[in-house]
Amino acid sequence: MSKKPMISIQNLKVGFPAQGVRLLRRRRCVPAVDHVNLDILEGETLGLVGESGCGKTTLGRAIMRLNEPVEGSIVFRGQDILKTRGKSLRLLKNHLQIVFQDPYASLNPRQTIRRTITEVLRVRMKLGRKQSRERADELLTQVGLNPKNADRFPHEFSGGQRQRVAIAKALALQPEFLVLDEAISALDVSIQSQIINLLMALKERYHITYLFISHDLNVVQHISDRVAVMYLGKIVELAPTEVLFDRSEHPYTLALLSSIPQIPGQEERERIVLTGEVSGPESIPSGCRFHPRCAYATEICRQEEPELTNRGGGHWAACHNL
């Protein structure tokens, strides 16, 4: 039986004001995410990859209402997040949490680790002092930290320990969906593997759905059930992980995958070097956004934007030459 979408994103557009002086007219909106359609299935880990500036983080933050979309809808279990206000939105956000790239920036440096978590439990979950303290100690234990150290401040912990605290804080509200925005990229490689294993164990324990945003394709391949590839605010390819890494079709995806460092003894693959620079959001090319850097571009690529089409077996790609 196929899984149902937990979150359904339709025609989502997120923009920011263009740089420059605004005179009589309104400042032009520059799209960072441009009419994206994407379903995140219940219980899955959806990897989201692409170069810096492609809109990955903006999409994740839009789901959390940290960036306000210009148009479109984000439906969570039948409820449109973008149309929800006030108390209903606060209650809804208990089910949706985010772990940022820099754990130190997301923790209050003037609060101990225990108070950081107990405050969330007391304010949002309405637990008493004793209950919130016990629950905080339980969460810290589950993420591999000793509750005896909970009265320390964030600067007294290592980067990996702080990220564990950030994960414990996110889990305090018992969320069903978690955005992991480059959650391991700032950590040492040895610590990264520990956090990945922790995330996979917590997913099984709490039945959480993940949106895993990352530059590290090896990690994405290891942790994800499906992978979406973004380029200049658009989803250009979407497929089950095994299909994407073995039989990807979009030229941009092929170039990304060719950049993965190879282990000695693996079958050698062709390294695809992209020429040209990534266009800025203020100068998005006409037609296919990738065509200025694509070796296979034709005249139609320069004139018409390709649709994301079904290639079969849950594999979708946006390219005129497939």
FITORVO-124656 format. One record per atom (N, C-alpha, C): x, y, z. Coordinates in steps of 0.02 Angstrom, whole numbers, plus 50000, padded with zeros to 5 digits. Layout:
<nodes>
XYZ ...
</nodes>
This chain:
<nodes>
500424994050000 500005000050000 500445006250000 500315010849954 500725016849949 500585021550007 501105025350026 501035030050082 500655036250058 500305039350106 499935045450092 500395051550106 500275056950070 500665063050084 500505065750154 501015067250193 500915070750256 500885078250242 501325080550196 501335087550176 501285087950100 500825091950076 500735092850004 500855100249987 501375101549948 501555108349928 501315109349856 500925114649846 500635115949780 500795123049758 501095123549699 501205130049666 501525135149713 502005132949752 502295137249804 502815142049774 502725148349791 503195153549770 503395157749830 504045158149842 504315162249896 504795167249866 504695173549881 505125178749852 505365183649904 505875187349885 506155192549929 506225198949889 506185204749922 506245211049885 506925211649851 506915214149789 507535215249752 507935220949784 508595220649776 509015225949802 508915232249761 509015237949792 508965244249755 508495249049790 508465255049764 508055260249794 507335259649768 506855259849813 506155259749793 505895266949790 505635268849733 505375275549725 504615275349730 504265276649676 503535276849679 503225269949674 503565265349641 503275258649632 503525253949686 503145248549695 503345243449743 503985240049719 504395238149767 505015234749750 504865227849719 505225226149667 505115219849631 505295213949676 504885208649671 504995202649711 505425197749671 505965195449701 506415190549669 506245183649696 506045178949654 505845172349678 506445167949698 506415165249758 506915160449781 506665153349773 506015152449780 505665146149765 505105147949717 505095144749658 504655147049605 504165141649582 503545141949608 503015137349588 503215130049594 503385128149654 503605121249670 502995117149690 502965111049663 502455106049682 502835100049709 502665098049771 503035092649802 502625089449858 502585082849858 502265079149913 502805075949956 502735076650022 503185073250069 502765067750102 502955061550090 502545055850110 502635054350185 502105051850214 502115050250286 502625044750301 503065046150349 503555041250372 504195040950332 504265044950279 504855044650238 505375049950259 505975049050234 506485054250236 506585056550164 506405062850152 506485065650085 507115069950084 507615067950045 508215071950038 508105077549988 508385083450003 508325089249959 509025091849946 509245091649883 509935093349866 509945098549810 510535101549802 510635106649751 511185111349774 511435115449727 511975120149744 511725125549791 512195129049823 512015134549867 511625139849828 511085142249859 510685147349827 510125144649784 510035137949782 509515135149739 508825135549770 508775136949835 508115137649867 507945132249917 508415127749932 508275122149978 508055124650047 508475128850077 508325131350144 507695135650144 507605139650092 507005143850088 506375139650087 506395134050051 505825129450049 505685126550118 506215124250152 506135121450218 505855126550268 506115132650265 505875137950310 505165140050293 504965139650230 504285141350211 503785136450242 503965130050244 503525125150276 503415126850349 503925129550381 503875131450452 503585138450462 503415141850408 503165148750409 503685153650436 504325151950427 504865156550444 504995161250385 504835159050325 504805163350265 504085163150240 503795169050229 503105169250206 503075168650130 502735163550104 502665162850032 502255168450001 502385169649937 502005174649899 501345171649876 501365165249856 500755161849834 500855154349841 500305150649833 500325143449838 500025140949904 500085134549916 499815131449977 500295126150003 500285125350069 500655119950103 500165116550149 499935110650130 499405107250167 499715101650210 499585102150275 499815097050323 499205093450351 499145087050333 498575082950355 497905086550343 497825089350284 497195092450265 497125099750286 497605102450323 497565109350347 498085113550312 497875118950280 498335123450245 498715127750295 499365126450301 499775130050349 499765137650336 499735139550272 499785146650255 499145150550271 498595146950280 497965150250297 497805149850372 498255146850410 498135145850482 498425151750520 498075154150569 498275160050608 498195158850683 498515163250722 498415163550794 498545157150832 498095155450876 498175149650919 498205143150879 497805142850825 497805136850783 498485135650752 498825141150732 499495140450704 499995138250756 499945140850817 500405138850871 500315131450886 499695129150887 499575122050900 499835117750842 499745120150781 499975116550723 500735115850723 501075121050745 501815120950744 502105116050795 501695113650842 501935108350886 502095102050847 501765101250789 501865095250748 502425096150698 502665102250689 503175103750639 503755107250673 504345104450668 504935107450700 505525107550651 506035111450669 506615112250625 507255111950666 507775108850639 508445108850668 508895112550619 509215117950643 509615122150598 510335119650592 510685122650545 511375120750532 511835122250591 511755128150620 512185130350675 511825129550741 511975124350780 511605123250842 511725128750893 512325131850892 512475137050941 512025143150931 511875144650867 511455150450853 510725149250871 510515142950876 509815141450891 509695140250966 510225140651006 510155139651079 510295146251114 509925147551167 510015153751206 510655153051248 511165157251235 511795156551271 511745158251346 511195161351366 511105163351436 510685158351475 510465153151442 510065147951476 510445141451478 510375137851532 510665131251535 510295126651487 510605121051472 510285116251427 509625113751456 509615112351520 508995109851551 508445115051546 508605121451560 508085126551557 507835127651486 508295126951437 508105127651367 507545122751348 507605116651373 507115111551356 506495111951401 506605112951467 506025113251512 505575119151498 505855124651474 505445130451457 504965128851400 505215125251350 504775123051295 504225118551322 504395113951365 503905109251392 503385112651435 503585117651473 503125121051518 502665125851480 502955129451431 502555134451395 502105131151343 502385126551303 502015123851246 501635117451265 501915113351309 501595107051328 501215107451394 501285113151429 500925114351492 501095109251547 501725107051547 501935102351599 502155106151662 502085102951719 502305105951782 503065105851788 503315109051841 504035109551849 504375102751853 504095098251895 504405091751904 504345087651839 503755087651809 503655083851748 504115086151691 504175092751684 504595095351630 505335093651642 505545093751705 506235091951720 506365084651704 505905080251723 505985073051710 505975071651634 505535075151599 505485074151527 506115076751491 506385082351515 507005085051486 507585080251495 507645077351555 508175072451567 508085066251523 507465064351512 507325058551469 507525059951397 507375065951372 507545067851304 508305068151295 508655071051344 509375071551340 509695064651338 509415060051377 509675053151377 509565049951309 508985051151278 508825048151214 509285050551158 509535056751164 509985059351112 510715058251130 510845054351183 511525052351200 511905057151244 511555061251283 511875065851329 511715064051401 512185065551446 512095064051517 511705069651550 511115068251579 510725073451612 511105077051669 511625073851695 512015076951749 512365083451724 512455083951658 512775089851630 512275095051605 511635094051621 511115098251592 511115105351621 511465106551676 511475113251706 512055117351678 512375114951626 512895118751592 512595123051538 512985127851513 512765132351461 513015129751392 512705132051337 512885129451271 513625129851254 513975135251275 514675135951257 515125130751291 514845127251340 515235122151375 515195115251341 514835114951286 514755108651249 515105109151182 515275103351153 515565103151086 515015104251034 515215105150971 514725106150917 514245100350910 514505094250914 514085088350909 513595087850967 513825089451027 513385089351086 512845094651081 513025100551056 512525105851048 511995103850997 512205100350943 511715098150895 511245092950925 511505088750969 511075083951004 510565087551048 510795093051080 510325097051120 509785100051076 509975102651018 509495105550972 508975100350949 509205094250938 508755088850919 508285087150977 508555086851038 508135085551097 507605090951105 507795097251094 507325102751100 506775102151047 506955100250986 506455099250933 505985093550949 506245088250981 505835082450997 505375083651057 505505088851095 505125090151156 504385090851143 504205093451084 503495094551068 503185088551032 503555083151028 503315076950996 503075078250925 503505081050883 503295082850815 503205076650771 502795077450720 502715072250670 503165073450610 503385079650602 503785081550543 504365085950566 504965084450540 505565088050560 505965090150499 506095096650494 506545099150442 507255099050469 507705095750435 508405095450455 508805099450404 508945105750421 509255110350374 510005110350382 510355106350341 511085105750346 511285104150418 510915099650450 510995098450521 511655095250541 512035092550492 512665089350509 513255092450474 513135097450431 513675099950388 514225103550426 514075106250485 514575109950524 514965105550572 514835098950570 515135094350618 515705090450586 516165088050628 516705083650605 516405077250577 516775074050532 516515068050498 516335062550548 516755061550599 516615056250647 515975057750687 515855064250700 515255066250737 514645065750691 514745067250626 514195066850579 513875059950579 514285054750578 514025047950577 513615046350639 513835049050696 513455047950758 512775051350755 512755057550729 512115061150725 511655057850674 511935055450618 511525051950568 511205045750599 511605041750634 511335035750667 510805037550718 510925043050754 510435045450804 509775047250769 509815051050715 509215053150679 508825047250653 509175042250627 508835036350600 508495032350656 508825031950714 508525028450771 507915032150797 507955038750802 507385042750826 506805042450778 506945042050713 506425041550663 506015035150673 506365029650686 506025023350697 505635023350763 505935026450813 505615026450880 504985030750882 505015036650851 504465041350856 504045041850792 504235038050740 503865038050676 503825045150647 504405048450644 504445055250619 504575055250544 504305060250510 504455061350439 504975066850434 505495065850393 506045070650388 506065073850319 506215080450318 506465083750257 507195085050271 507635081450237 508355081650251 508705085750197 508885091950215 509205096650169 509965096150178 510325094850123 511045093750131 511415094750065 512065096450070 512505096550012 512855089750004 512875085850058 513265079650058 512865074050027 513025072449964 512635067549928 512715060449956 513295058949983 513395052350013 512935051350073 512865056450114 512415056150172 511695055750149 511515059650099 510835059550073 510655052650047 511125049550012 511005042749986 510895037750042 511265038750097 511225034050153 510575034650193 510325040750201 509785041950248 509105042650215 509075044150149 508445046150117 508085040350084 507415040850083 506995036150045 506885038649974 506795045249968 506755048549902 507185054749903 507365057149844 507785063049838 507485067749787 507455074249805 507245079549759 507845083949744 507935085749681 508505089949660 508225096749639 508515102049669 508285108849653 508815112649614 508585116949569 509025121349532 508665127949521 508945133349547 508665140049540 507915140349556 507745137549614 507055138049639 506565133049612 506795128349569 506355123349538 506575116349556 506095111749563 506255104649568 506375102149497 506985099649483 507135097249415 507135089649410 507185086149467 507145078849466 506945076449535 506535071149536 506295068149598 506225060649586 506515056649632 506485049449622 506655045849687 506465039449692 506725035349747 507485035549746 507785035149805 508515036149811 508905031549765 508745025149765 509125020349724 509065022049650 508465024049628 508365025849558 508765032049540 508735037049583 509085043349567 509835042349562 510125038549608 510845037749608 511085032749555 510655028249533 510855023349482 510645025249411 510055028649406 509785029849339 509505036949334 509865041849360 509635048749354 509645050849281 509215055549263 509115057449193 509265064749179 509145069149227 509235076349213 509985077949210 510205081949161 510925083549156 511215086749218 510825090749254 511075093849315 511195088649369 510725084049376 510805078649426 511415074449410 511515072849346 512085068849326 512745072449343 512755079049335 513355082849352 513475082849427 512935083649467 513005083449540 513285076749562 512995071349537 513205064649559 513915063049538 514135065849481 514815064549458 515335067849503 515115072549546 515585075949591 515705072249656 515345066749668 515435062949730 516115059649730 516525060649782 517175057349785 517105049749782 517525046449743 517485039249735 517965035649781 517725029949805 518145025649847 518585021449802 519235020549819 519675016349779 519365009349768 519375007049706 519085000549690 518405001049658 518065006849666 517425007749633 517515008649558 516995006849521 517005007949449 517045015349434 517515017349393 517605024449378 517015027149338 516825033349354 516295036649317 516555043149288 516225045249235 516435051449202 516295057449246 516785061849253 516695068049291 516425073349243 515825075949260 515505081049219 515645087849250 516015091949214 516175098649239 515715103649206 515325107149247 514855112049221 515235118549206 515095121449150 515405127849131 514925133549148 515205139449156 514785145349170 514605145849243 514315151349261 514125152749330 513375151649339 513175150249401 512465149649417 512155156649412 511605157149375 511265163549368 510975165649436 510985172049450 510685174549511 509925174749505 509565175049561 508835175149559 508555181249523 508965186549516 508735192649481 508845192149406 509195187049383 509335186349310 509225179149288 508655176349305 508495169449287 508395169049211 508745164349177 508685163949104 507995161649082 507815163249021 507175160948993 507225153548978 506645150448967 506635143348952 506865139149010 507235133848996 507525129649049 508055133649086 508015133849151 508475137849190 509185135149189 509255128849170 509915125749169 510255126349101 509895128649050 510155128148982 510825131848970 510975137549005 511625140748992 512225136449013 512115131449055 512665127249079 512615120149053 512105118749012 511965111948990 512285110448922 512635104848918 512965102948855 512475100348803 511855098748825 511355095848779 510815100748760 510895107048777 510365112048766 510225112948691 509585113448673 509365114848605 508955121248605 508695123048548 508325129348542 507705129348585 507355123748591 506755123548633 506925124648707 507525122548727 507745123448796 507815130948812 507995134848762 508085142048773 507425145848772 506905142748746 506275146248737 505725144048785 505685137548800 505135134948840 505395131548904 505065132948959 505245129749022 504955122749024 505365117649037 505105110749037 504675109249098 504175104949088 503745102849143 504065096849178 503915096149243 504135090249280 503675084449260 503935079649224 503525074249196 503685067549228 503195063249229 503255056649260 503635051949213 504205049349238 504605044649198 504455037349217 503985036449264 503795029749285 504135027649350 503785023849391 504075021449454 504225026849504 503835032149504 503965037549551 504545042049532 504775041549470 505345045549446 505075051249403 505245057449422 505025063349387 505625067449366 505605070349307 506155074549283 505885080049238 506235085749237 506035091449196 506585092849146 506525089849086 507025090849034 506695089448966 506815093848917 506535093048850 506855087248812 507445085248830 507825080448790 507795073248815 507315071848859 507245065048885 506775061048842 
</nodes>
